[in-house]
Amino acid sequence: MAETGKSMSIIVTKGTLDWAYPPLILASTAVAMDLNVTLFFTFYGLTLLKKKLDLKVTTLGNEAMEMPMMGMHMAMPNLLAAMPGAPGLTTMMMKDLIKKKGVASIEELRDACQEAGVRMIACQMTMDLFEYQPSDLIDGIEYAGAATYIETATQCDINLFI
């Protein structure tokens, strides 16, 4: 239990590379600030707990996606997602940018969260729905349903949905 007694919970619902960063950065920052942190991974967010990650980025539905290129910010239109190979290209561009800027990988952030004591809960209903087995996911996590998350969230000072 954190000395401050303050706590935060985050529902993690997205499993793409760009959506993996916000909950893990917020969780690692909050735990470093001495908050008790719980991450509840449900639906596509559950894939962030897989042992082997192969996260991708898509421009589809992301009108705000801009990448620094040639000294400016180039918008990535939705239409790009329909082109063969485009998701691979945008994923490669994002991974190159992350590496070039020295940003921690998702695996590194996830490990840092675990080492710092962030509570990670895999949604049991999602496990059943998508036929995941505990052997598919990393060690050291809990398996529970929505009631467990809600019980935790009702005691938290901060609750986020990502």
Contact map, one row per residue, 1 for C-alpha under 8 A:
111010000000000000000000000000000001000000000000000000000000000000000000000000000000000000000000000000000000000000000000000000000000000000000000000000000000000000
111111000000000000000000000000000111000000000000000000000000000000000000000000000000000000000000000000000000000000000000000000000000000000000000000000000000000000
111110000000000000000000000000000110000000000000000000000000000000000000000000000000000000000000000000000000000000000000000000000000000000000000000000000000000000
011111000000000000000000000000000110000000000000000000000000000000000000000000000000000000000000000000000000000000000000000000000000000000000000000000000000000000
111111100000000000000000000000000011000000000000000000000000000000000000000000000000000000000000000000000000000000000000000000000000000000000000000000000000000000
010111110000000000000000000000000111000000000000000000000000000000000000000000000000000000000000000000000000000000000000000000000000000000000000000000000001100000
000011111000000000000000000000000011100000000000000000000000000000000000000000000000000000000000000000000000000000000000000000000000000000000000000000000011110000
000001111100000000000000000001000011110000000000000000000000000000000000000000000000000000000000000000000000000000000000000000000000000000000000000000001001111100
000000111110000000000000000000000000111100000000000000000000000000000000000000000000000000000000000000000000000000000000000000000000000000000000000000011001011100
000000011111000000000010001000000000111100000000000000000000000000000000000000000000000000000000000000000000000000000000000000000000000000000000000000000000001111
000000001111100000000000000000000000001111000000000000000000000000000000000000000000000000000000000000000000000000000000000000000000000000000000000000000000000111
000000000111110000000010000000000000001111001100000000000000000000000000000000000000000000000000000000000000000000000000000000000000000000000000000000000000000011
000000000011111000000000000000000000000011111100000000000000000000000000000000000000000000000000000000000000000000000000000000000000000000000000000000000000000011
000000000001111100110000000000000000000000111100000000000000000000000000000000000000000000000000000000000000000000000000000000000000000000000000000000000000000001
000000000000111110110000000000000000000000011111000000100000000000000000000000000000000000000000000000000000000000000000000000000000000000000000000000000000000000
000000000000011111110000000000000000000000000000000000111000000000000000000000000000000000000000000000000000000000000000000000000000000000000000000000000000000000
000000000000001111111000000000000000000000000000000000111000000000000000000000000000000000100000000000000100000000000000000000000000000000000000000000000000000000
000000000000000111111000000000000000000000000000000000011000000000000000000000000000000000000000000000000000000000000000000000000000000000000000000000000000000000
000000000000011111111110000000000000000000000000000000000000000000000000000000000000000000000000000000000000000000000000000000000000000000000000000000000000000001
000000000000011111111111000000000000000000001001000000000000000000000000000000000000000000000000000000000100000000000000000000000000000000000000000000000000000000
000000000000000011111111100000000000000000000000000000000000000000000000000000000000000000000000000000000100000000000000000000000000000000000000000000000000000000
000000000000000000111111110000000000000000000000000000000000000000000000000000000000000000000000000000000000000000000000000000000000000000000000000000000000000001
000000000101000000111111111000000000001000000000000000000000000000000000000000000000000000000000000000000000000000000000000000000000000000000000000000000000000001
000000000000000000011111111100000000000000000000000000000000000000000000000000000000000000000000000000000100110010000000000000000000000000000000000000000000000000
000000000000000000001111111110000000000000000000000000000000000000000000000000000000000000000000000000000000100000000000000000000000000000000000000000000000000000
000000000000000000000111111111000000000000000000000000000000000000000000000000000000000000000000000000000000000000000000000000000000000000000000000000000000000000
000000000100000000000011111111100000111000000000000000000000000000000000000000000000000000000000000000000000000010000100000000000000000000000000000000000000000000
000000000000000000000001111111110000000000000000000000000000000000000000000000000000000000000000000000000000100110010100000000000000000000000000000000000000000000
000000000000000000000000111111111000000000000000000000000000000000000000000000000000000000000000000000000000000000000000000000000000000000000000000000000000000000
000000010000000000000000011111111111100000000000000000000000000000000000000000000000000000000000000000000000000000000000000000000000000000000000000000000000000000
000000000000000000000000001111111111100000000000000000000000000000000000000000000000000000000000000000000000000010011100000000000000000000000000000000000000000000
000000000000000000000000000111111110000000000000000000000000000000000000000000000000000000000000000000000000000000010000000000000000000000000000000000000000000000
000000000000000000000000000011111110000000000000000000000000000000000000000000000000000000000000000000000000000000000000000000000000000000000000000000000000000000
011101000000000000000000000001111111000000000000000000000000000000000000000000000000000000000000000000000000000000000000000000000000000000000000000000000000000000
011111110000000000000000000001111111100000000000000000000000000000000000000000000000000000000000000000000000000000000000000000000000000000000000000000000000000000
110011110000000000000000000001100111110000000000000000000000000000000000000000000000000000000000000000000000000000000100000000000000000000000000000000000000000000
000000111100000000000000001001100011111000000000000000000000000000000000000000000000000000000000000000000000000000001110000000000000000000000000000000000000000000
000000011100000000000000001000000001111100000000000000000000000000000000000000000000000000000000000000000000000000000111100000000000000000000000000000010000000000
000000001111000000000010001000000000111110000000000000000000000000000000000000000000000000000000000000000000000000000111100000000000000000000000000000000000000000
000000001111000000000000000000000000011111000000000000000000000000000000000000000000000000000000000000000000000000000001111000000000000000000000000010000000000000
000000000011100000000000000000000000001111101101100000000000000000000000000000000000000000000000000000000000000000000001111000000000000000000000000000000000000000
000000000011100000000000000000000000000111111100000000000000000000000000000000000000000000000000000000000000000000000000011001000000000000000000000000000000000000
000000000000110000000000000000000000000011111100000000000000000000000000000000000000000000000000000000000000000000000000001001000000000000000000000000000000000000
000000000000111000000000000000000000000001111110000000000000000000000000000000000000000000000000000000000000000000000000000000000000000000000000000000000000000000
000000000001111000010000000000000000000011111111100000000000000000000000000000000000000000000000000000000000000000000000000000000000000000000000000000000000000000
000000000001111000000000000000000000000011111111110000000000000000000000000000000000000000000000000000000000000000000000011001000000000000000000000000000000000000
000000000000001000000000000000000000000000011111110010000000000000000000000000000000000000000000000000000000000000000000000000000000000000000000000000000000000000
000000000000001000010000000000000000000010001111110010000000000000000000000000000000000000000000000000000000000000000000000000000000000000000000000000000000000000
000000000000000000000000000000000000000010001111111000000000000000000000000000000000000000000000000000000000000000000000010000000000000011000000000000000000000000
000000000000000000000000000000000000000000000111111110000000000000000000000000000000000000000000000000000000000000000000000000000000000111000000000000000000000000
000000000000000000000000000000000000000000000000111110000000000000000000000000000000000000000000000000000000000000000000000000000000000111000000000000000000000000
000000000000000000000000000000000000000000000000011111000000000000000000000000000000000000000000000000000000000000000000000000000000000000000000000000000000000000
000000000000000000000000000000000000000000000011011111100000000000000000000000000000000000000000000000000010000000000000000000000000000000000000000000000000000000
000000000000000000000000000000000000000000000000000111110000000000000000000000000000000000000000000000000000000000000000000000000000000000000000000000000000000000
000000000000001110000000000000000000000000000000000011111000000000000000000000000000000000000000000000000000000000000000000000000000000000000000000000000000000000
000000000000000111000000000000000000000000000000000001111100000000000000000000000000001100100000000000000000000000000000000000000000000000000000000000000000000000
000000000000000111000000000000000000000000000000000000111110000000000000000000000000001101100100000000000000000000000000000000000000000000000000000000000000000000
000000000000000000000000000000000000000000000000000000011111010000000000000000001000001001100000000000000000000000000000000000000000000000000000000000000000000000
000000000000000000000000000000000000000000000000000000001111111010000000000111011000001001000000000000000000000000000000000000000000000000000000000000000000000000
000000000000000000000000000000000000000000000000000000000111111000000000000011111000000000000000000000000000000000000000000000000000000000000000000000000000000000
000000000000000000000000000000000000000000000000000000000011111000000000000001000000000000000000000000000000000000000000000000000000000000000000000000000000000000
000000000000000000000000000000000000000000000000000000000111111110000000000001000000000000000000000000000000000000000000000000000000000000000000000000000000000000
000000000000000000000000000000000000000000000000000000000011111110000000001111000000000000000000000000000000000000000000000000000000000000000000000000000000000000
000000000000000000000000000000000000000000000000000000000000011111000000001000000000000000000000000000000000000000000000000000000000000000000000000000000000000000
000000000000000000000000000000000000000000000000000000000010011111100000001110000000000000000000000000000000000000000000000000000000000000000000000000000000000000
000000000000000000000000000000000000000000000000000000000000000111110000111100000000000000000000000000000000000000000000000000000000000000000000000000000000000000
000000000000000000000000000000000000000000000000000000000000000011111000111100000000000000000100000000000000000000000000000000000000000000000000000000000000000000
000000000000000000000000000000000000000000000000000000000000000001111111110000000000000000000000000000000000000000000000000000000000000000000000000000000000000000
000000000000000000000000000000000000000000000000000000000000000000111111110000000000000000000000000000000000000000000000000000000000000000000000000000000000000000
000000000000000000000000000000000000000000000000000000000000000000011111100000000000000000000000000000000000000000000000000000000000000000000000000000000000000000
000000000000000000000000000000000000000000000000000000000000000000011111100000000000000000000000000000000000000000000000000000000000000000000000000000000000000000
000000000000000000000000000000000000000000000000000000000000000000011111110000000000000000000000000000000000000000000000000000000000000000000000000000000000000000
000000000000000000000000000000000000000000000000000000000000000001111111111000000000000000000000000000000000000000000000000000000000000000000000000000000000000000
000000000000000000000000000000000000000000000000000000000000000001111001111100000000000000000000000000000000000000000000000000000000000000000000000000000000000000
000000000000000000000000000000000000000000000000000000000000001111100000111110000000000000000000000000000000000000000000000000000000000000000000000000000000000000
000000000000000000000000000000000000000000000000000000000010001011100000011111010000000000000000000000000000000000000000000000000000000000000000000000000000000000
000000000000000000000000000000000000000000000000000000000011001010000000001111111000000000000000000000000000000000000000000000000000000000000000000000000000000000
000000000000000000000000000000000000000000000000000000000011111000000000000111111100000000000000000000000000000000000000000000000000000000000000000000000000000000
000000000000000000000000000000000000000000000000000000000001000000000000000011111110000000000000000000000000000000000000000000000000000000000000000000000000000000
000000000000000000000000000000000000000000000000000000000011000000000000000111111110010000000000000000000000000000000000000000000000000000000000000000000000000000
000000000000000000000000000000000000000000000000000000000111000000000000000011111111011000000000000000000000000000000000000000000000000000000000000000000000000000
000000000000000000000000000000000000000000000000000000000000000000000000000001111111010000000000000000000000000000000000000000000000000000000000000000000000000000
000000000000000000000000000000000000000000000000000000000000000000000000000000111111110000000000000000000000000000000000000000000000000000000000000000000000000000
000000000000000000000000000000000000000000000000000000000000000000000000000000001111111000000000000000000000000000000000000000000000000000000000000000000000000000
000000000000000000000000000000000000000000000000000000000000000000000000000000000011111110000000000000000000000000000000000000000000000000000000000000000000000000
000000000000000000000000000000000000000000000000000000000000000000000000000000011111111111000000000000000000000000000000000000000000000000000000000000000000000000
000000000000000000000000000000000000000000000000000000011110000000000000000000001001111111100000000000000000000000000000000000000000000000000000000000000000000000
000000000000000000000000000000000000000000000000000000011000000000000000000000000000111111110000000000000000000000000000000000000000000000000000000000000000000000
000000000000000000000000000000000000000000000000000000000000000000000000000000000000111111111000000000000000000000000000000000000000000000000000000000000000000000
000000000000000000000000000000000000000000000000000000001110000000000000000000000000011111111100000000000000000000000000000000000000000000000000000000000000000000
000000000000000010000000000000000000000000000000000000011100000000000000000000000000001111111110000000000000000000000000000000000000000000000000000000000000000000
000000000000000000000000000000000000000000000000000000000000000000000000000000000000000111111111000000000000000000000000000000000000000000000000000000000000000000
000000000000000000000000000000000000000000000000000000000000000000000000000000000000000011111111100000000000000000000000000000000000000000000000000000000000000000
000000000000000000000000000000000000000000000000000000001000000000100000000000000000000001111111110000000000000000000000000000000000000000000000000000000000000000
000000000000000000000000000000000000000000000000000000000000000000000000000000000000000000111111111000000000000000000000000000000000000000000000000000000000000000
000000000000000000000000000000000000000000000000000000000000000000000000000000000000000000011111111100000000000000000000000000000000000000000000000000000000000000
000000000000000000000000000000000000000000000000000000000000000000000000000000000000000000001111111110000000000000000000000000000000000000000000000000000000000000
000000000000000000000000000000000000000000000000000000000000000000000000000000000000000000000111111111111000000000000000000000000000000000000000000000000000000000
000000000000000000000000000000000000000000000000000000000000000000000000000000000000000000000011111111110000000000000000000000000000000000000000000000000000000000
000000000000000000000000000000000000000000000000000000000000000000000000000000000000000000000001111111100000000000000000000000000000000000000000000000000000000000
000000000000000000000000000000000000000000000000000000000000000000000000000000000000000000000000111111100000000000000000000000000000000000000000000000000000000000
000000000000000000000000000000000000000000000000000000000000000000000000000000000000000000000000011111110000000000000000000000000000000000000000000000000000000000
000000000000000000000000000000000000000000000000000000000000000000000000000000000000000000000000011111111000000000000000000000000000000000000000000000000000000000
000000000000000000000000000000000000000000000000000000000000000000000000000000000000000000000000011001111101100000000000000000000000000000000000000000000000000000
000000000000000000000000000000000000000000000000000000000000000000000000000000000000000000000000010000111111100000000000000000000000000000000000000000000000000000
000000000000000010011001000000000000000000000000000000000000000000000000000000000000000000000000000000011111110000000000000000000000000000000000000000000000000000
000000000000000000000000000000000000000000000000000010000000000000000000000000000000000000000000000000001111111000000000000000000000000000000000000000000000000000
000000000000000000000000000000000000000000000000000000000000000000000000000000000000000000000000000000011111111100000000000000000000000000000000000000000000000000
000000000000000000000001100100000000000000000000000000000000000000000000000000000000000000000000000000011111111110000000000000000000000000000000000000000000000000
000000000000000000000001000000000000000000000000000000000000000000000000000000000000000000000000000000000111111111000000000000000000000000000000000000000000000000
000000000000000000000000000000000000000000000000000000000000000000000000000000000000000000000000000000000011111111100000000000000000000000000000000000000000000000
000000000000000000000000000100000000000000000000000000000000000000000000000000000000000000000000000000000001111111110000000000000000000000000000000000000000000000
000000000000000000000001001100100000000000000000000000000000000000000000000000000000000000000000000000000000111111111100000000000000000000000000000000000000000000
000000000000000000000000000000000000000000000000000000000000000000000000000000000000000000000000000000000000011111111111000000000000000000010000000000000000000000
000000000000000000000000000000000000000000000000000000000000000000000000000000000000000000000000000000000000001111111100000000000000000000000000000000000000000000
000000000000000000000000000100110000000000000000000000000000000000000000000000000000000000000000000000000000000111111100000000000000000000000000000000000000000000
000000000000000000000000000000100000100000000000000000000000000000000000000000000000000000000000000000000000000011111110000000000000000000000000000000000000000000
000000000000000000000000001100100001111000000000000000000000000000000000000000000000000000000000000000000000000011111111000000000000000000000000000000000000000000
000000000000000000000000000000000000111000000000000000000000000000000000000000000000000000000000000000000000000001001111100000000000000000001100000000000000000000
000000000000000000000000000000000000011110000000000000000000000000000000000000000000000000000000000000000000000001000111110000000000000000001100000000000000000000
000000000000000000000000000000000000011110000000000000000000000000000000000000000000000000000000000000000000000000000011111000000000000000001111000000000000000000
000000000000000000000000000000000000000111000100100000000000000000000000000000000000000000000000000000000000000000000001111101100000000000001111000000000000000000
000000000000000000000000000000000000000111100100000000000000000000000000000000000000000000000000000000000000000000000000111111100000000000000011110000000000000000
000000000000000000000000000000000000000000000000000000000000000000000000000000000000000000000000000000000000000000000000011111110000000000000011100000000000000000
000000000000000000000000000000000000000000000000000000000000000000000000000000000000000000000000000000000000000000000000001111111000000000000000100000000000000000
000000000000000000000000000000000000000001100100000000000000000000000000000000000000000000000000000000000000000000000000011111111110000000000000000000000000000000
000000000000000000000000000000000000000000000000000000000000000000000000000000000000000000000000000000000000000000000000011111111111100000000000000000000000000000
000000000000000000000000000000000000000000000000000000000000000000000000000000000000000000000000000000000000000000000000000111111111000000000000000000000000000000
000000000000000000000000000000000000000000000000000000000000000000000000000000000000000000000000000000000000000000000000000011111111000000000000000000000000000000
000000000000000000000000000000000000000000000000000000000000000000000000000000000000000000000000000000000000000000000000000001111111000000000000000000000000000000
000000000000000000000000000000000000000000000000000000000000000000000000000000000000000000000000000000000000000000000000000001111111100000000000000000000000000000
000000000000000000000000000000000000000000000000000000000000000000000000000000000000000000000000000000000000000000000000000000111111110100000000000000000000000000
000000000000000000000000000000000000000000000000000000000000000000000000000000000000000000000000000000000000000000000000000000100011111110000000000000000000000000
000000000000000000000000000000000000000000000000000000000000000000000000000000000000000000000000000000000000000000000000000000000001111111000000000000000000000000
000000000000000000000000000000000000000000000000000000000000000000000000000000000000000000000000000000000000000000000000000000000000111111000000000000000000000000
000000000000000000000000000000000000000000000000011000000000000000000000000000000000000000000000000000000000000000000000000000000001111111000000000000000000000000
000000000000000000000000000000000000000000000000111000000000000000000000000000000000000000000000000000000000000000000000000000000000111111100000000000000000000000
000000000000000000000000000000000000000000000000111000000000000000000000000000000000000000000000000000000000000000000000000000000000011111111000000000000000000000
000000000000000000000000000000000000000000000000000000000000000000000000000000000000000000000000000000000000000000000000000000000000000011111000000000000000000000
000000000000000000000000000000000000000000000000000000000000000000000000000000000000000000000000000000000000000001000000000000000000000001111100000000000000000000
000000000000000000000000000000000000000000000000000000000000000000000000000000000000000000000000000000000000000000000011110000000000000001111110000000000000000000
000000000000000000000000000000000000000000000000000000000000000000000000000000000000000000000000000000000000000000000011110000000000000000011111000000000000000000
000000000000000000000000000000000000000000000000000000000000000000000000000000000000000000000000000000000000000000000000111100000000000000001111100000000000000000
000000000000000000000000000000000000000000000000000000000000000000000000000000000000000000000000000000000000000000000000111100000000000000000111111110000000000000
000000000000000000000000000000000000000000000000000000000000000000000000000000000000000000000000000000000000000000000000001110000000000000000011111110000000000000
000000000000000000000000000000000000000000000000000000000000000000000000000000000000000000000000000000000000000000000000001000000000000000000001111111000000000000
000000000000000000000000000000000000000000000000000000000000000000000000000000000000000000000000000000000000000000000000000000000000000000000001111111100000000000
000000000000000000000000000000000000000000000000000000000000000000000000000000000000000000000000000000000000000000000000000000000000000000000001111111110000000000
000000000000000000000000000000000000000100000000000000000000000000000000000000000000000000000000000000000000000000000000000000000000000000000001111111111000000000
000000000000000000000000000000000000000000000000000000000000000000000000000000000000000000000000000000000000000000000000000000000000000000000000011111111100000000
000000000000000000000000000000000000000000000000000000000000000000000000000000000000000000000000000000000000000000000000000000000000000000000000001111111110000000
000000001000000000000000000000000000010000000000000000000000000000000000000000000000000000000000000000000000000000000000000000000000000000000000000111111111000000
000000011000000000000000000000000000000000000000000000000000000000000000000000000000000000000000000000000000000000000000000000000000000000000000000011111111001000
000000000000000000000000000000000000000000000000000000000000000000000000000000000000000000000000000000000000000000000000000000000000000000000000000001111111000000
000000100000000000000000000000000000000000000000000000000000000000000000000000000000000000000000000000000000000000000000000000000000000000000000000000111111100000
000001111000000000000000000000000000000000000000000000000000000000000000000000000000000000000000000000000000000000000000000000000000000000000000000000011111111000
000001110000000000000000000000000000000000000000000000000000000000000000000000000000000000000000000000000000000000000000000000000000000000000000000000000011111000
000000111000000000000000000000000000000000000000000000000000000000000000000000000000000000000000000000000000000000000000000000000000000000000000000000000001111100
000000011100000000000000000000000000000000000000000000000000000000000000000000000000000000000000000000000000000000000000000000000000000000000000000000001001111110
000000011110000000000000000000000000000000000000000000000000000000000000000000000000000000000000000000000000000000000000000000000000000000000000000000000000011111
000000000111100000000000000000000000000000000000000000000000000000000000000000000000000000000000000000000000000000000000000000000000000000000000000000000000001111
000000000111110000100110000000000000000000000000000000000000000000000000000000000000000000000000000000000000000000000000000000000000000000000000000000000000000111
